[in-house]
Amino acid sequence: MAEGLRERKKRETRQRISDIATGLFLEHGFLTVTIADVAEAADVSVNTVYNYFPAKEDLFFDRSAGVVEQLSRWVRGRDEGESAARAVLRELRAEAEAVSPRIGLMQGYDRFMRVIHEAPPLRSRLWSLQQEIHDHLEATLREETGAPDGDPLPGLIAGQISWIHQTVFVTIGREMVAGRNPDEVSREVLVLLDDIEELLSEKVLNYAVRGAQ
């Protein structure tokens, strides 16, 4: 029981530091705020912050692990008779129809995106995250299809699916920064997803179809 309490306290401390850091970054900018500023605001030592977040960028992208694994989760959860690409398209459509904050369809998302655009280290980390998303999805597709290590197809399909995901997020980010209404943007994203699906080849759309369980 004591071990469980310690772990819960660690999670709470980590979350509190992350929330405080995000607020400071949004208010003052990523480059202006220091780790010492975060530590002071959170009433912890600088070393404590580094114990939870090895790099300053980790404070801003605290939930990146969930983002990296998202496409793989959608692919693994695809329905019987559904391909990997169609599963991702379905999930993105559902998020857009729900005007979901998970894909940036919310007031205030423009502040988040501006912080990234104004900070080269964050733009660099975002690029790295996109590569991690691709690599994680490639590994998932290889596992789901049983493709051998030398088969290039899982990587190529992962690139196509990652492009779908990235295009949607880039479009939403751009429109929200422009001050658009989330409801309006969500409708445009649904049209965009239809356009994207029309561009995809049958080979992409029919890759990794789940058979009967």
C-alpha positions, 0 to 999 in steps of 0.5 A: 500500500505504501508503494502505491501511495508513493507512486500516486504521489509521483504521478501527481507531482509530475502532472502538477509540474507539467501543468504549471510549465505549460501555463508558463510557456503559454503565457511567456513563451517557451524560450523565455521560461527556464527550468528554474522558473518552473521549479519555483512556480511548482515549489520544487527543486530544479533537480526534481524537475529534471528527475521527471523531465530530462529535457525542457521540451519534455515538459511541453510534450509531456503526453507525447507517448500517447500521441506516438502510440495513437495510430498503432492503437487505432490499427490494432483496434480495427474491425473485422474486414477493415484495413489499417488505413480505413481504420485510421480514416474512420477514427479521424472522422469520428474525432472530427465529427465530435469536434474533439479537443484531442485533434486540436478542435478547441478554443485556445489551441492556437496558443499552443501552436504559436508556442511551437512555431516561435520555438525552434527546439519545439519544432525540432522535437515535433519533427522527431515525434512525427518520425517516432509515430511513423516508426511505431506504426511501421513496427505495428504493421509488420507485426500485424501482417507478419511481414519479414524484416526485409519487406519494405511495404510496412514502412511505405504504408506507415508513411502513407497513413502517417501522412493522413494523420499529419495532414489533418493535424497541420490543417487544424493547427493552421486554421485554429491559429487563423482564429477559425471556429472549431465547428467550422474547421471540423466540417472542413476536415471531414471534406478533407478526409474524403479528398485524402481517401480518394487520393489513396491507392487500393493497395494502401486502402486494402493493406492489413485487412483484419480477417475473421477472429 
